Amino acid sequence: MSEDCINTHLINELDIPVIVLGASNLIVATSPDGILISDKEKSHQIKELVTDFNQRPMFEERR
């Protein structure tokens, strides 16, 4: 992330680089299951969107 990013969180679980430039108040998450880029104030809406997915995640943890 560039130094001018404010209140931005990046989680990268992939083996490819992810670059964030000049972004504020964002969540950026990359994983084998997909990529999420969201304003922090709207991130709670992810539950509404993923409930419509029919396929199982490509990666999941189980006990």
PDB file with SEQRES, HELIX, SHEET and CRYST1 records, atoms N, CA, C and O in Angstrom:
SEQRES   1 A   63  MET SER GLU ASP CYS ILE ASN THR HIS LEU ILE ASN GLU          
SEQRES   2 A   63  LEU ASP ILE PRO VAL ILE VAL LEU GLY ALA SER ASN LEU          
SEQRES   3 A   63  ILE VAL ALA THR SER PRO ASP GLY ILE LEU ILE SER ASP          
SEQRES   4 A   63  LYS GLU LYS SER HIS GLN ILE LYS GLU LEU VAL THR ASP          
SEQRES   5 A   63  PHE ASN GLN ARG PRO MET PHE GLU GLU ARG ARG                  
HELIX    1 AA1 LYS A   40  GLN A   45  5                                   6    
HELIX    2 AA2 ILE A   46  VAL A   50  1                                   5    
SHEET    1 AA1 3 HIS A   9  ASN A  12  0                                        
SHEET    2 AA1 3 LEU A  26  SER A  31  1                                        
SHEET    3 AA1 3 GLY A  34  ASP A  39 -1                                        
CRYST1    1.000    1.000    1.000  90.00  90.00  90.00 P 1           1          
ATOM      1  N   MET A   1       0.844  -1.185   0.000  1.00  0.00           N  
ATOM      2  CA  MET A   1       0.000   0.000   0.000  1.00  0.00           C  
ATOM      3  C   MET A   1       0.881   1.237   0.000  1.00  0.00           C  
ATOM      4  O   MET A   1       1.958   1.263   0.594  1.00  0.00           O  
ATOM      5  N   SER A   2       0.395   2.249  -0.676  1.00  0.00           N  
ATOM      6  CA  SER A   2       1.129   3.504  -0.663  1.00  0.00           C  
ATOM      7  C   SER A   2       0.902   4.213   0.668  1.00  0.00           C  
ATOM      8  O   SER A   2      -0.066   3.935   1.376  1.00  0.00           O  
ATOM      9  N   GLU A   3       1.787   5.111   0.989  1.00  0.00           N  
ATOM     10  CA  GLU A   3       1.721   5.813   2.275  1.00  0.00           C  
ATOM     11  C   GLU A   3       0.523   6.751   2.387  1.00  0.00           C  
ATOM     12  O   GLU A   3       0.155   7.152   3.491  1.00  0.00           O  
ATOM     13  N   ASP A   4      -0.094   7.110   1.247  1.00  0.00           N  
ATOM     14  CA  ASP A   4      -1.230   8.015   1.312  1.00  0.00           C  
ATOM     15  C   ASP A   4      -2.566   7.285   1.500  1.00  0.00           C  
ATOM     16  O   ASP A   4      -3.620   7.919   1.458  1.00  0.00           O  
ATOM     17  N   CYS A   5      -2.538   5.974   1.705  1.00  0.00           N  
ATOM     18  CA  CYS A   5      -3.757   5.220   2.036  1.00  0.00           C  
ATOM     19  C   CYS A   5      -4.115   5.485   3.493  1.00  0.00           C  
ATOM     20  O   CYS A   5      -3.257   5.407   4.372  1.00  0.00           O  
ATOM     21  N   ILE A   6      -5.366   5.794   3.743  1.00  0.00           N  
ATOM     22  CA  ILE A   6      -5.833   6.117   5.088  1.00  0.00           C  
ATOM     23  C   ILE A   6      -6.935   5.148   5.472  1.00  0.00           C  
ATOM     24  O   ILE A   6      -7.891   4.958   4.721  1.00  0.00           O  
ATOM     25  N   ASN A   7      -6.800   4.526   6.656  1.00  0.00           N  
ATOM     26  CA  ASN A   7      -7.830   3.637   7.200  1.00  0.00           C  
ATOM     27  C   ASN A   7      -8.199   2.533   6.213  1.00  0.00           C  
ATOM     28  O   ASN A   7      -9.377   2.221   6.036  1.00  0.00           O  
ATOM     29  N   THR A   8      -7.192   1.943   5.571  1.00  0.00           N  
ATOM     30  CA  THR A   8      -7.393   0.886   4.582  1.00  0.00           C  
ATOM     31  C   THR A   8      -6.715  -0.382   5.064  1.00  0.00           C  
ATOM     32  O   THR A   8      -5.575  -0.341   5.528  1.00  0.00           O  
ATOM     33  N   HIS A   9      -7.410  -1.514   4.956  1.00  0.00           N  
ATOM     34  CA  HIS A   9      -6.860  -2.807   5.373  1.00  0.00           C  
ATOM     35  C   HIS A   9      -6.758  -3.716   4.158  1.00  0.00           C  
ATOM     36  O   HIS A   9      -7.690  -3.806   3.359  1.00  0.00           O  
ATOM     37  N   LEU A  10      -5.614  -4.394   4.023  1.00  0.00           N  
ATOM     38  CA  LEU A  10      -5.361  -5.314   2.918  1.00  0.00           C  
ATOM     39  C   LEU A  10      -5.019  -6.677   3.488  1.00  0.00           C  
ATOM     40  O   LEU A  10      -4.111  -6.803   4.310  1.00  0.00           O  
ATOM     41  N   ILE A  11      -5.749  -7.702   3.052  1.00  0.00           N  
ATOM     42  CA  ILE A  11      -5.461  -9.085   3.410  1.00  0.00           C  
ATOM     43  C   ILE A  11      -5.256  -9.822   2.101  1.00  0.00           C  
ATOM     44  O   ILE A  11      -6.162  -9.873   1.270  1.00  0.00           O  
ATOM     45  N   ASN A  12      -4.069 -10.397   1.907  1.00  0.00           N  
ATOM     46  CA  ASN A  12      -3.750 -11.073   0.656  1.00  0.00           C  
ATOM     47  C   ASN A  12      -3.321 -12.506   0.955  1.00  0.00           C  
ATOM     48  O   ASN A  12      -2.260 -12.731   1.536  1.00  0.00           O  
ATOM     49  N   GLU A  13      -4.146 -13.474   0.557  1.00  0.00           N  
ATOM     50  CA  GLU A  13      -3.836 -14.890   0.729  1.00  0.00           C  
ATOM     51  C   GLU A  13      -3.364 -15.529  -0.572  1.00  0.00           C  
ATOM     52  O   GLU A  13      -3.200 -16.747  -0.638  1.00  0.00           O  
ATOM     53  N   LEU A  14      -3.147 -14.726  -1.598  1.00  0.00           N  
ATOM     54  CA  LEU A  14      -2.711 -15.236  -2.887  1.00  0.00           C  
ATOM     55  C   LEU A  14      -1.213 -15.039  -3.064  1.00  0.00           C  
ATOM     56  O   LEU A  14      -0.584 -14.268  -2.339  1.00  0.00           O  
ATOM     57  N   ASP A  15      -0.650 -15.748  -4.040  1.00  0.00           N  
ATOM     58  CA  ASP A  15       0.777 -15.625  -4.335  1.00  0.00           C  
ATOM     59  C   ASP A  15       1.049 -14.587  -5.415  1.00  0.00           C  
ATOM     60  O   ASP A  15       2.080 -14.644  -6.085  1.00  0.00           O  
ATOM     61  N   ILE A  16       0.139 -13.646  -5.586  1.00  0.00           N  
ATOM     62  CA  ILE A  16       0.334 -12.577  -6.552  1.00  0.00           C  
ATOM     63  C   ILE A  16       0.293 -11.240  -5.805  1.00  0.00           C  
ATOM     64  O   ILE A  16      -0.379 -11.123  -4.780  1.00  0.00           O  
ATOM     65  N   PRO A  17       1.006 -10.238  -6.312  1.00  0.00           N  
ATOM     66  CA  PRO A  17       1.004  -8.955  -5.612  1.00  0.00           C  
ATOM     67  C   PRO A  17      -0.335  -8.227  -5.753  1.00  0.00           C  
ATOM     68  O   PRO A  17      -0.991  -8.300  -6.792  1.00  0.00           O  
ATOM     69  N   VAL A  18      -0.719  -7.534  -4.698  1.00  0.00           N  
ATOM     70  CA  VAL A  18      -1.891  -6.674  -4.702  1.00  0.00           C  
ATOM     71  C   VAL A  18      -1.401  -5.288  -4.308  1.00  0.00           C  
ATOM     72  O   VAL A  18      -0.735  -5.127  -3.286  1.00  0.00           O  
ATOM     73  N   ILE A  19      -1.728  -4.298  -5.113  1.00  0.00           N  
ATOM     74  CA  ILE A  19      -1.260  -2.934  -4.877  1.00  0.00           C  
ATOM     75  C   ILE A  19      -2.460  -2.031  -4.639  1.00  0.00           C  
ATOM     76  O   ILE A  19      -3.428  -2.062  -5.399  1.00  0.00           O  
ATOM     77  N   VAL A  20      -2.396  -1.232  -3.588  1.00  0.00           N  
ATOM     78  CA  VAL A  20      -3.440  -0.262  -3.274  1.00  0.00           C  
ATOM     79  C   VAL A  20      -2.787   1.108  -3.246  1.00  0.00           C  
ATOM     80  O   VAL A  20      -1.826   1.328  -2.509  1.00  0.00           O  
ATOM     81  N   LEU A  21      -3.306   2.029  -4.044  1.00  0.00           N  
ATOM     82  CA  LEU A  21      -2.740   3.370  -4.146  1.00  0.00           C  
ATOM     83  C   LEU A  21      -3.783   4.425  -3.795  1.00  0.00           C  
ATOM     84  O   LEU A  21      -4.861   4.454  -4.387  1.00  0.00           O  
ATOM     85  N   GLY A  22      -3.473   5.271  -2.857  1.00  0.00           N  
ATOM     86  CA  GLY A  22      -4.289   6.439  -2.555  1.00  0.00           C  
ATOM     87  C   GLY A  22      -5.725   6.145  -2.160  1.00  0.00           C  
ATOM     88  O   GLY A  22      -6.597   6.991  -2.363  1.00  0.00           O  
ATOM     89  N   ALA A  23      -5.996   4.986  -1.607  1.00  0.00           N  
ATOM     90  CA  ALA A  23      -7.368   4.618  -1.240  1.00  0.00           C  
ATOM     91  C   ALA A  23      -7.611   4.887   0.241  1.00  0.00           C  
ATOM     92  O   ALA A  23      -6.710   4.732   1.065  1.00  0.00           O  
ATOM     93  N   SER A  24      -8.821   5.288   0.566  1.00  0.00           N  
ATOM     94  CA  SER A  24      -9.170   5.568   1.955  1.00  0.00           C  
ATOM     95  C   SER A  24     -10.411   4.787   2.355  1.00  0.00           C  
ATOM     96  O   SER A  24     -11.337   4.612   1.562  1.00  0.00           O  
ATOM     97  N   ASN A  25     -10.413   4.318   3.602  1.00  0.00           N  
ATOM     98  CA  ASN A  25     -11.574   3.678   4.210  1.00  0.00           C  
ATOM     99  C   ASN A  25     -12.035   2.432   3.448  1.00  0.00           C  
ATOM    100  O   ASN A  25     -13.231   2.239   3.232  1.00  0.00           O  
ATOM    101  N   LEU A  26     -11.069   1.581   3.038  1.00  0.00           N  
ATOM    102  CA  LEU A  26     -11.390   0.387   2.267  1.00  0.00           C  
ATOM    103  C   LEU A  26     -10.958  -0.883   2.974  1.00  0.00           C  
ATOM    104  O   LEU A  26     -10.070  -0.875   3.827  1.00  0.00           O  
ATOM    105  N   ILE A  27     -11.615  -1.987   2.596  1.00  0.00           N  
ATOM    106  CA  ILE A  27     -11.166  -3.331   2.922  1.00  0.00           C  
ATOM    107  C   ILE A  27     -10.883  -4.013   1.597  1.00  0.00           C  
ATOM    108  O   ILE A  27     -11.744  -4.048   0.719  1.00  0.00           O  
ATOM    109  N   VAL A  28      -9.687  -4.552   1.447  1.00  0.00           N  
ATOM    110  CA  VAL A  28      -9.307  -5.306   0.259  1.00  0.00           C  
ATOM    111  C   VAL A  28      -8.868  -6.678   0.739  1.00  0.00           C  
ATOM    112  O   VAL A  28      -7.903  -6.789   1.495  1.00  0.00           O  
ATOM    113  N   ALA A  29      -9.568  -7.728   0.309  1.00  0.00           N  
ATOM    114  CA  ALA A  29      -9.244  -9.092   0.725  1.00  0.00           C  
ATOM    115  C   ALA A  29      -9.179  -9.977  -0.514  1.00  0.00           C  
ATOM    116  O   ALA A  29     -10.115 -10.004  -1.314  1.00  0.00           O  
ATOM    117  N   THR A  30      -8.072 -10.701  -0.669  1.00  0.00           N  
ATOM    118  CA  THR A  30      -7.927 -11.626  -1.784  1.00  0.00           C  
ATOM    119  C   THR A  30      -7.678 -13.016  -1.224  1.00  0.00           C  
ATOM    120  O   THR A  30      -6.890 -13.191  -0.295  1.00  0.00           O  
ATOM    121  N   SER A  31      -8.355 -13.999  -1.796  1.00  0.00           N  
ATOM    122  CA  SER A  31      -8.176 -15.388  -1.383  1.00  0.00           C  
ATOM    123  C   SER A  31      -8.499 -16.272  -2.579  1.00  0.00           C  
ATOM    124  O   SER A  31      -8.999 -15.782  -3.591  1.00  0.00           O  
ATOM    125  N   PRO A  32      -8.219 -17.567  -2.477  1.00  0.00           N  
ATOM    126  CA  PRO A  32      -8.586 -18.468  -3.574  1.00  0.00           C  
ATOM    127  C   PRO A  32     -10.090 -18.492  -3.844  1.00  0.00           C  
ATOM    128  O   PRO A  32     -10.504 -18.875  -4.938  1.00  0.00           O  
ATOM    129  N   ASP A  33     -10.918 -18.093  -2.875  1.00  0.00           N  
ATOM    130  CA  ASP A  33     -12.369 -18.072  -3.058  1.00  0.00           C  
ATOM    131  C   ASP A  33     -12.856 -16.852  -3.813  1.00  0.00           C  
ATOM    132  O   ASP A  33     -13.961 -16.874  -4.354  1.00  0.00           O  
ATOM    133  N   GLY A  34     -12.063 -15.784  -3.868  1.00  0.00           N  
ATOM    134  CA  GLY A  34     -12.496 -14.583  -4.568  1.00  0.00           C  
ATOM    135  C   GLY A  34     -11.783 -13.351  -4.064  1.00  0.00           C  
ATOM    136  O   GLY A  34     -10.891 -13.432  -3.220  1.00  0.00           O  
ATOM    137  N   ILE A  35     -12.180 -12.220  -4.585  1.00  0.00           N  
ATOM    138  CA  ILE A  35     -11.587 -10.929  -4.240  1.00  0.00           C  
ATOM    139  C   ILE A  35     -12.700 -10.005  -3.775  1.00  0.00           C  
ATOM    140  O   ILE A  35     -13.741  -9.885  -4.421  1.00  0.00           O  
ATOM    141  N   LEU A  36     -12.463  -9.354  -2.643  1.00  0.00           N  
ATOM    142  CA  LEU A  36     -13.425  -8.393  -2.095  1.00  0.00           C  
ATOM    143  C   LEU A  36     -12.752  -7.035  -1.997  1.00  0.00           C  
ATOM    144  O   LEU A  36     -11.655  -6.907  -1.454  1.00  0.00           O  
ATOM    145  N   ILE A  37     -13.422  -6.026  -2.528  1.00  0.00           N  
ATOM    146  CA  ILE A  37     -13.005  -4.636  -2.359  1.00  0.00           C  
ATOM    147  C   ILE A  37     -14.246  -3.892  -1.899  1.00  0.00           C  
ATOM    148  O   ILE A  37     -15.241  -3.827  -2.622  1.00  0.00           O  
ATOM    149  N   SER A  38     -14.190  -3.325  -0.686  1.00  0.00           N  
ATOM    150  CA  SER A  38     -15.387  -2.736  -0.106  1.00  0.00           C  
ATOM    151  C   SER A  38     -15.045  -1.505   0.712  1.00  0.00           C  
ATOM    152  O   SER A  38     -14.003  -1.442   1.364  1.00  0.00           O  
ATOM    153  N   ASP A  39     -15.934  -0.534   0.666  1.00  0.00           N  
ATOM    154  CA  ASP A  39     -15.879   0.570   1.608  1.00  0.00           C  
ATOM    155  C   ASP A  39     -16.179  -0.009   2.991  1.00  0.00           C  
ATOM    156  O   ASP A  39     -17.066  -0.851   3.126  1.00  0.00           O  
ATOM    157  N   LYS A  40     -15.464   0.424   3.998  1.00  0.00           N  
ATOM    158  CA  LYS A  40     -15.654  -0.141   5.336  1.00  0.00           C  
ATOM    159  C   LYS A  40     -17.084   0.022   5.834  1.00  0.00           C  
ATOM    160  O   LYS A  40     -17.587  -0.846   6.547  1.00  0.00           O  
ATOM    161  N   GLU A  41     -17.739   1.098   5.479  1.00  0.00           N  
ATOM    162  CA  GLU A  41     -19.105   1.328   5.938  1.00  0.00           C  
ATOM    163  C   GLU A  41     -20.104   0.386   5.271  1.00  0.00           C  
ATOM    164  O   GLU A  41     -21.198   0.185   5.799  1.00  0.00           O  
ATOM    165  N   LYS A  42     -19.757  -0.190   4.136  1.00  0.00           N  
ATOM    166  CA  LYS A  42     -20.654  -1.087   3.398  1.00  0.00           C  
ATOM    167  C   LYS A  42     -20.278  -2.555   3.557  1.00  0.00           C  
ATOM    168  O   LYS A  42     -20.976  -3.419   3.025  1.00  0.00           O  
ATOM    169  N   SER A  43     -19.211  -2.864   4.264  1.00  0.00           N  
ATOM    170  CA  SER A  43     -18.711  -4.239   4.328  1.00  0.00           C  
ATOM    171  C   SER A  43     -19.690  -5.209   4.983  1.00  0.00           C  
ATOM    172  O   SER A  43     -19.615  -6.411   4.729  1.00  0.00           O  
ATOM    173  N   HIS A  44     -20.597  -4.726   5.809  1.00  0.00           N  
ATOM    174  CA  HIS A  44     -21.575  -5.615   6.444  1.00  0.00           C  
ATOM    175  C   HIS A  44     -22.544  -6.220   5.424  1.00  0.00           C  
ATOM    176  O   HIS A  44     -23.199  -7.218   5.723  1.00  0.00           O  
ATOM    177  N   GLN A  45     -22.644  -5.649   4.253  1.00  0.00           N  
ATOM    178  CA  GLN A  45     -23.561  -6.141   3.226  1.00  0.00           C  
ATOM    179  C   GLN A  45     -23.066  -7.405   2.532  1.00  0.00           C  
ATOM    180  O   GLN A  45     -23.800  -7.997   1.741  1.00  0.00           O  
ATOM    181  N   ILE A  46     -21.836  -7.827   2.811  1.00  0.00           N  
ATOM    182  CA  ILE A  46     -21.287  -9.015   2.156  1.00  0.00           C  
ATOM    183  C   ILE A  46     -22.123 -10.252   2.462  1.00  0.00           C  
ATOM    184  O   ILE A  46     -22.267 -11.122   1.604  1.00  0.00           O  
ATOM    185  N   LYS A  47     -22.674 -10.343   3.670  1.00  0.00           N  
ATOM    186  CA  LYS A  47     -23.485 -11.512   4.031  1.00  0.00           C  
ATOM    187  C   LYS A  47     -24.698 -11.654   3.125  1.00  0.00           C  
ATOM    188  O   LYS A  47     -25.063 -12.768   2.750  1.00  0.00           O  
ATOM    189  N   GLU A  48     -25.319 -10.550   2.772  1.00  0.00           N  
ATOM    190  CA  GLU A  48     -26.484 -10.589   1.888  1.00  0.00           C  
ATOM    191  C   GLU A  48     -26.110 -11.101   0.497  1.00  0.00           C  
ATOM    192  O   GLU A  48     -26.899 -11.800  -0.138  1.00  0.00           O  
ATOM    193  N   LEU A  49     -24.929 -10.762   0.030  1.00  0.00           N  
ATOM    194  CA  LEU A  49     -24.524 -11.132  -1.319  1.00  0.00           C  
ATOM    195  C   LEU A  49     -24.048 -12.577  -1.415  1.00  0.00           C  
ATOM    196  O   LEU A  49     -24.345 -13.251  -2.401  1.00  0.00           O  
ATOM    197  N   VAL A  50     -23.328 -13.063  -0.431  1.00  0.00           N  
ATOM    198  CA  VAL A  50     -22.762 -14.410  -0.528  1.00  0.00           C  
ATOM    199  C   VAL A  50     -23.775 -15.497  -0.200  1.00  0.00           C  
ATOM    200  O   VAL A  50     -23.513 -16.664  -0.492  1.00  0.00           O  
ATOM    201  N   THR A  51     -24.908 -15.172   0.386  1.00  0.00           N  
ATOM    202  CA  THR A  51     -25.906 -16.200   0.657  1.00  0.00           C  
ATOM    203  C   THR A  51     -26.517 -16.736  -0.635  1.00  0.00           C  
ATOM    204  O   THR A  51     -27.087 -17.827  -0.630  1.00  0.00           O  
ATOM    205  N   ASP A  52     -26.416 -16.005  -1.729  1.00  0.00           N  
ATOM    206  CA  ASP A  52     -26.942 -16.446  -3.021  1.00  0.00           C  
ATOM    207  C   ASP A  52     -25.976 -17.344  -3.786  1.00  0.00           C  
ATOM    208  O   ASP A  52     -26.351 -17.886  -4.825  1.00  0.00           O  
ATOM    209  N   PHE A  53     -24.753 -17.517  -3.312  1.00  0.00           N  
ATOM    210  CA  PHE A  53     -23.781 -18.362  -3.998  1.00  0.00           C  
ATOM    211  C   PHE A  53     -24.144 -19.828  -3.776  1.00  0.00           C  
ATOM    212  O   PHE A  53     -24.380 -20.246  -2.642  1.00  0.00           O  
ATOM    213  N   ASN A  54     -24.190 -20.600  -4.844  1.00  0.00           N  
ATOM    214  CA  ASN A  54     -24.527 -22.014  -4.752  1.00  0.00           C  
ATOM    215  C   ASN A  54     -23.308 -22.905  -4.585  1.00  0.00           C  
ATOM    216  O   ASN A  54     -23.416 -23.999  -4.031  1.00  0.00           O  
ATOM    217  N   GLN A  55     -22.167 -22.462  -5.048  1.00  0.00           N  
ATOM    218  CA  GLN A  55     -20.985 -23.313  -4.990  1.00  0.00           C  
ATOM    219  C   GLN A  55     -20.299 -23.223  -3.639  1.00  0.00           C  
ATOM    220  O   GLN A  55     -20.322 -22.185  -2.978  1.00  0.00           O  
ATOM    221  N   ARG A  56     -19.691 -24.327  -3.244  1.00  0.00           N  
ATOM    222  CA  ARG A  56     -18.918 -24.333  -2.013  1.00  0.00           C  
ATOM    223  C   ARG A  56     -17.627 -23.563  -2.233  1.00  0.00           C  
ATOM    224  O   ARG A  56     -17.152 -23.470  -3.364  1.00  0.00           O  
ATOM    225  N   PRO A  57     -17.057 -23.015  -1.181  1.00  0.00           N  
ATOM    226  CA  PRO A  57     -15.779 -22.324  -1.336  1.00  0.00           C  
ATOM    227  C   PRO A  57     -14.694 -23.287  -1.792  1.00  0.00           C  
ATOM    228  O   PRO A  57     -14.728 -24.477  -1.479  1.00  0.00           O  
ATOM    229  N   MET A  58     -13.739 -22.760  -2.530  1.00  0.00           N  
ATOM    230  CA  MET A  58     -12.632 -23.600  -2.982  1.00  0.00           C  
ATOM    231  C   MET A  58     -11.708 -23.949  -1.821  1.00  0.00           C  
ATOM    232  O   MET A  58     -10.948 -24.913  -1.909  1.00  0.00           O  
ATOM    233  N   PHE A  59     -11.761 -23.187  -0.745  1.00  0.00           N  
ATOM    234  CA  PHE A  59     -10.912 -23.428   0.412  1.00  0.00           C  
ATOM    235  C   PHE A  59     -11.751 -23.196   1.646  1.00  0.00           C  
ATOM    236  O   PHE A  59     -12.440 -22.183   1.754  1.00  0.00           O  
ATOM    237  N   GLU A  60     -11.696 -24.134   2.580  1.00  0.00           N  
ATOM    238  CA  GLU A  60     -12.376 -23.939   3.839  1.00  0.00           C  
ATOM    239  C   GLU A  60     -11.633 -24.710   4.920  1.00  0.00           C  
ATOM    240  O   GLU A  60     -10.967 -25.707   4.642  1.00  0.00           O  
ATOM    241  N   GLU A  61     -11.753 -24.239   6.145  1.00  0.00           N  
ATOM    242  CA  GLU A  61     -11.107 -24.905   7.266  1.00  0.00           C  
ATOM    243  C   GLU A  61     -12.136 -25.698   8.029  1.00  0.00           C  
ATOM    244  O   GLU A  61     -13.250 -25.231   8.264  1.00  0.00           O  
ATOM    245  N   ARG A  62     -11.758 -26.908   8.418  1.00  0.00           N  
ATOM    246  CA  ARG A  62     -12.648 -27.759   9.206  1.00  0.00           C  
ATOM    247  C   ARG A  62     -11.866 -28.362  10.360  1.00  0.00           C  
ATOM    248  O   ARG A  62     -10.647 -28.515  10.296  1.00  0.00           O  
ATOM    249  N   ARG A  63     -12.588 -28.699  11.408  1.00  0.00           N  
ATOM    250  CA  ARG A  63     -11.973 -29.385  12.556  1.00  0.00           C  
ATOM    251  C   ARG A  63     -12.255 -30.859  12.451  1.00  0.00           C  
ATOM    252  O   ARG A  63     -11.832 -31.631  13.311  1.00  0.00           O  
TER     253      ARG A  63                                                      
END                                                                             
